[in-house]
Amino acid sequence: MPADHELVERLKEALGDAICGANLEAIDPWIEIRPESILEVAKYLRDQLHYDMLNCISGVDYFLADPKKLAKAPWKPHIEVVYHLSGTVTKQRLVLKTMLPRWQDDEEGRLPEVPSLTSIWRTADWHEREVYDLMGVRFVGHTDLRRILCPEDWVGHPLRKDYQQPDFYHGIRNQ
């Protein structure tokens, strides 16, 4: 069972302004969490509502390089971190999102940050490393945040929409 109005109200009651939005009409309904509150919300969901499994963490880059298209977009450029949770006993599913700026303090090259959930669900370890590697989101508190798919000396984050693939890597020309 996906998120519903009753769950959103229960979370707002328990966690106050940590819950900053929801879209329960989406194909995959979701609840928006303030980035600084994700750890508190995750603990509550695990301990009080029995969401005992983190299925997946994904990153989505909302960016348009074309200024004309960007001017018409209903959103400002940002990165979303999306968490898919399950309750194995309750058979409940839940999607959480948190919105981050593309760059911390709008300074290009400074990666946005969100607290790590590895202390709540151990499976967050590799998921956070993948989002860090490919999208450039730093998970604060992660004990081993390093690249998982790209080589350690790779420059950039390949799933960002403004990523420029290098012409050469270690003297080898990219085709």
C-alpha positions in Angstrom: 0.0 0.0 0.0 1.5 3.3 -1.0 1.5 6.6 1.0 -1.9 8.0 1.8 -3.3 11.1 3.5 -3.6 9.4 6.9 0.1 8.5 6.8 1.1 12.0 5.8 -0.9 13.5 8.7 0.6 11.0 11.2 4.1 12.0 10.0 3.3 15.7 10.3 1.9 15.2 13.8 5.0 13.3 14.9 7.7 15.1 13.0 6.3 18.6 12.4 7.9 20.6 9.6 10.2 17.8 8.6 7.4 16.9 6.2 7.3 19.6 3.6 5.1 18.2 0.8 3.5 15.1 -0.8 2.1 14.0 -4.1 -0.3 11.2 -3.4 -1.8 11.3 -6.9 1.4 10.4 -8.7 1.8 6.9 -10.2 4.3 6.3 -7.4 3.0 8.5 -4.5 5.7 10.2 -2.5 6.3 12.3 0.6 8.8 15.2 0.6 11.2 15.5 3.5 13.4 18.4 4.4 17.1 17.3 3.7 18.2 18.1 7.3 15.4 15.9 8.7 15.9 12.8 6.6 17.7 10.9 9.4 15.0 11.8 12.0 12.2 10.7 9.6 14.0 7.5 8.7 14.4 6.5 12.4 10.8 7.2 13.0 9.7 5.2 10.0 11.8 2.2 11.0 11.1 2.3 14.7 7.5 3.4 14.9 6.0 2.4 11.6 8.1 -0.7 10.8 9.6 0.2 7.5 12.5 -2.2 8.0 13.9 -2.3 4.5 15.5 0.3 2.3 15.0 -1.0 -1.3 16.7 1.7 -3.3 18.2 5.2 -3.2 18.2 7.1 -6.5 19.2 10.6 -7.7 17.4 12.7 -10.2 18.9 15.8 -11.8 16.4 18.5 -12.7 18.4 20.6 -15.0 17.9 22.2 -18.5 20.9 23.7 -20.2 18.8 25.7 -22.6 17.9 29.0 -20.9 14.6 29.3 -23.0 13.4 25.9 -21.9 14.6 26.5 -18.3 12.5 29.7 -18.2 9.4 27.7 -19.0 10.1 24.9 -16.6 7.8 24.7 -13.5 10.8 24.1 -11.3 14.2 25.5 -10.5 17.3 23.3 -11.2 17.8 20.9 -8.3 18.6 17.3 -7.5 16.2 15.0 -5.9 17.3 12.1 -3.7 14.6 9.4 -3.8 14.3 6.7 -1.2 12.1 3.5 -1.7 11.2 1.8 1.6 9.3 -1.3 2.5 7.8 -2.9 5.6 8.5 -6.6 5.3 6.0 -7.5 8.0 3.4 -4.8 7.3 3.7 -5.2 3.5 3.7 -1.4 3.2 5.7 0.6 0.7 6.8 4.2 0.9 8.6 6.7 -1.3 10.4 9.6 0.2 12.0 12.5 -1.7 14.3 15.3 -0.6 15.2 18.2 -2.8 18.8 19.5 -2.8 20.4 22.4 -4.7 22.5 21.3 -7.6 25.5 22.9 -5.9 26.0 23.7 -2.2 25.6 27.4 -1.6 25.2 27.8 -5.4 29.0 27.4 -5.8 29.6 25.2 -8.8 31.7 22.2 -7.9 30.6 22.1 -4.2 28.5 19.0 -3.9 25.1 19.1 -2.2 24.8 17.3 1.1 22.3 15.2 2.9 22.7 13.0 6.0 23.6 9.3 5.4 21.1 6.7 6.3 23.7 3.9 6.9 23.1 4.0 10.6 19.4 3.2 10.0 19.5 0.7 7.1 22.9 -0.9 6.3 21.8 -1.3 2.7 22.1 2.5 2.3 25.9 2.0 2.1 26.2 0.9 -1.6 23.1 2.9 -2.7 24.6 6.2 -1.3 28.0 5.4 -2.8 26.3 5.0 -6.2 24.4 8.3 -6.0 27.6 10.0 -4.8 29.6 8.5 -7.7 27.1 9.1 -10.5 25.1 12.2 -9.3 27.5 14.0 -7.0 25.6 14.0 -3.8 27.6 13.9 -0.6 26.1 11.7 2.2 27.3 13.2 5.5 28.2 10.6 8.0 28.8 7.8 5.5 31.9 6.0 6.8 33.3 4.9 3.4 31.9 7.4 0.8 34.0 6.8 -2.3 33.3 5.9 -5.9 31.7 2.6 -6.6 31.4 2.4 -10.4 33.8 5.0 -11.8 37.6 4.9 -11.1 38.7 7.0 -8.1 40.4 9.5 -10.3 37.4 10.1 -12.5 36.4 13.7 -12.9 32.7 14.6 -12.6 29.5 12.8 -12.1 28.2 11.1 -15.3 24.5 11.2 -14.6 24.4 14.9 -14.1 22.7 16.5 -17.1 25.6 19.0 -17.6 28.3 16.4 -17.4 31.0 16.6 -20.1 32.7 13.4 -20.9 36.5 13.9 -21.1 38.1 13.5 -24.5 40.9 11.4 -22.9 41.3 9.2 -19.9 44.8 8.1 -19.0 45.9 8.9 -22.5 43.1 6.9 -24.2 40.8 8.8 -26.5 37.1 8.4 -25.8 35.1 7.8 -29.0 
